[in-house]
Amino acid sequence: MTPKRVVLVVEDDPSLQHTVVEHLRVTGFDARGASNYDSAVKALQMFQPTVVCVDLGLPSESGYELCEFIRKEPKLVSVPILVMSERSYPEDMAHAEEAGANAFLKKPFTMQELSKYLGALLDRRYASRPSVRRLRVD
């Protein structure tokens, strides 16, 4: 039996975090939640995720800082990062890319859209090319 892929969902809205985590569990992931930068860092020190979903608007440190932390950690440097945010201006997307994000999913989104983005991120063709601009899911 192959191990489940682990997803860390970093989202400060408890309702959205619960919805995303439950959806991912139903679709076969080992999904875990964190509500802020500090709890996300602790989780990342405890286990190696397959992918990280990050909200940019976290309390205290932002999702940008969390992306930068992930990219500076040698064991996490190749883990795909999906940014989930209501911020959708080109400069927000560019900042997310500079911070290390692989893809940008605009809120509000459907669970089907989330699944498509995660599927594309986990497809090895994208894993070696971290770029918000290169990942567009039809």
N, C-alpha and C positions, 0 to 999 in steps of 0.2 A: 504494500500500500504506500502511495506517495504521500509525503507530508503536505498538510494544507499550506497554502500561501498565506503569509501573515501581512495584514494591512493595519497600519497605525493611522487612525483618524483623529486629527487634531482640530477640534472645533469647539468654540466656547458656548455655542447655543445648544443647551442640553437636548432639546427636542430634535434638532437636526442631527446632532451627533448620534443619538439613539436610533433614529431612522436609518442613517447611513450604515452604522454598525450592524443593525439587524438585517438590513438588505444584503450586506456583504456576507454575513453568516449564512443566510438562506441560500445564497448563490455559491457556497462552498469555500469561503475564505475563513481564516481565523482572524476575525476583526477585533481590534482593541481600540479603546478611546482614550483621549487625553484632552483636557479642557484649556490648557495654557502651556506656555513655553517650558516652565519648570517641570510639569508632569510629563511632558513629551520627552524632554531630555532624560529624565529618570527612566522612562519606558525604553528609550533607545539604548540606554546603558544595560538594560536587563535582557533585551532580545533583539534579534536581527530581523527587521521587517523586510518583506519582499517589495513593498511599495509604501509610501507615506502620502496621505492626503492632508493638506494643510490649508486652514483658513488664514487669510492675511490679517484680518482684524482681531487678533488675540489680545487679551488684557496684558498689561505690562509689555514685555517684548513682543514684537510683531511676528507674523508668519515669515516675513522676509528674513529676520534674524534666525529663525528656526531653519530655514533653507540654507543659510550660510553656515550654521553650526553643522548641519548634516554633511555639507560638501567639504568641510574641513576635517571630518572624522575619517581616517583611512578605511575603517571597516564599513562605512556607510556611503562612501563617495560614489559608488555606482548604483545606489538604490534610487529608483525613479521617484520623482516628487510630482504630485498633482496638486496644483494650487486651486482651491475652490474659493471664489470671492465675488462679491457684488461689484467690486472695483473692476471696471472693464475698459478704462481709458488705455490707449496705446502705451503711455508712460508707465502705468501700473504693470502691464504685461511685460514691458521691457525691464522694469525693476525686478520683477519676479524671475525673469530669465537670467539677469545678471546675478541674482542671489542663488541660482542653481536649480530653479524649477524646470521640469521637462515639459509640462503641459499646463494649461490654464482653462478651468471650467467655470463659466460665469453662473452666478446664483441669480435667480432660482434655477435649479436644474432638476430633471427627472432622474429617477433611479436607473432608467434605461440609458440615459446619456452618461451617467456615472459609469455604468458597466461598460459602455463602448469605449470610454476614455481609458479605463483601467485595462481593458483587453488590449487596446493599442499600445499602451505603455509596457505591458508585460510581454508583448510580441518582441522578440529579441532584435528585430530590425531597428526599433526605436531606442532600445536600451543603451546602445553605444553612441547615440547622437542626441545628447540632451539639448533640446531647443524648443521653446514655446512655439516659435514660428513654424517649425517643421512638422509639428504634430497637429494635424487637422483631421477630425473624424467626421465623416459624412453621415 
